[in-house]
Amino acid sequence: MEPMVHLTLAEGGSDPDRLDQLTRQLRDELGHLDTVDVRRPSSAAAPPGARGVDAQTVSTLAVALMGSGGLTALVTAARAWLDRGHEAPRNIRMEVDGDVLELSGATSTEQDRLVSLFLDRHERETPSWTAGAQP
């Protein structure tokens, strides 16, 4: 089973429709990567009487990492997407095995350091999902 990254997008002042639009844009862009499989997570049925979908649901993606370098490619693409011009503050929260990386308005130097630490824990060491695999 491929390791999963849960990705949640936020934008200051955005309603669920706007978050859905942004999440679709990000999903389309990440879909061009060969080392990841991006999906909307399956969610439970809405409770009776519920109206619409909440912001958390529409702004979340499940990303399966396929092969070496998948996490690095995902982080690089997410940072590039975040760095493109936009007016409202945005951030992307990535969670792998309970470890969280939040990409936001930090300086490039700060983000580089945080990304490096995150990747060291999850990609540069022998991943836990391959612990029993033989080369």
N, C-alpha and C positions, 0 to 999 in steps of 0.2 A: 504494500500500500504506500502510495506517495505521501510524503509529509504535506500537511496543510498549513497555509497561512491565512488567517482571518484578517481581512482588510476592511477598515471602516473609515469612510470619508466624512469630513465635516466642513461646513463653510458658515462663517458668521452671518446670522440673519436669514439663512435660507429656510424655506419651507420644504415639506416632503417632495413636492413636484420638482423643485430646483435640485434637490439632492439626488433624486432619481435621474434627472437629466445628466448631472455631473458624473454620477456613478456609471451610467451607460457609456459616457465618453471615455472614462478611465478604463472600463472593461474592454471597450473596442480597441483602445490603444495597447493595453496589455495583451490582448489576443494576438498581436503580431509577434510576440515572443515565442520562440521555439521551445523554451525550457519550462513553460508554465501552462496550466490549463485553468482558465478563469471561468467561474460560474457564479450565479446568484445562489446563495445557500438555500436549501429547502427549508421552508418554515412551516410551523404548525398552522392549521386552519384558524382563521380569525374567530374569536368568540362570537356567539349570537348577538346581533345588534351592533356589532362594531362597524364603524364608518371609516372607510379608507385604510391606509397603511401608515404605520408610524415611521418617523424619520430614520430610526435605527435600522429598520428592516430594509428600506429602499437604499440605504447608503452602505450596505455591507456586501462584500464579495468573498467567496471562498476560492483560494488559489492553491492548486496542487502543483508542487514542485516536481519536475520531471528531469532527473539527471543532474549532473554536476553543473554548478554555476547558476542554477535556477533562482536562488535567493538573491544573489548579487544582481542578476539581470532585473529581477522584480523591483528591488530597492532603487536601482539606477533609473528605471523607467518611471517609477512613482515620483522620484525626486525631480526628474525632468518635467513631468506633468505639473507638479506643484509649482515649479519655478517659472512656468509660462505666465505671462501677464494676466492678472485678474485683480479686481478691486477689493473684494471682501477677503478677510483672512481665512485661509484654508489649512486643514491638516489631515494627515492620513495616519491612522493607527494600525500597526501591523502586529499581530500576535502569532508566535510560533511556540508551541509546547509551553504555554503559560508565560513566556517572556515577551515583553512589549517594547516596541520601538515606535515613537511618535515623531513623525516628520512634520515640521511646521515652519514658523517664521524665524527659526533660529538662524544665526549666521552660517554661511557655508562652512567655515572652520569648525564651528560647534557641531554641525550636522555630520561633517566628515568624521569627526572623532567618535560620535555616537554610533554612526553606521559601522565604522570599523570594529568597534567593540561588539556590536550586535552580530555582525558577520563572523567574527572570530568565534563566538559562542555557538553559532549554528551552521556554519558552512566550512570553515577552514579546519575545524577539528573533525575527527571521525564522527559523522552524524550517528545519533542513537538508532535511527531507523536502518542503518547498515551494519550494526554491531555484529550480527551473526553471519554476514555475507562473506563469502570467500572471494578473493580477487581472481 
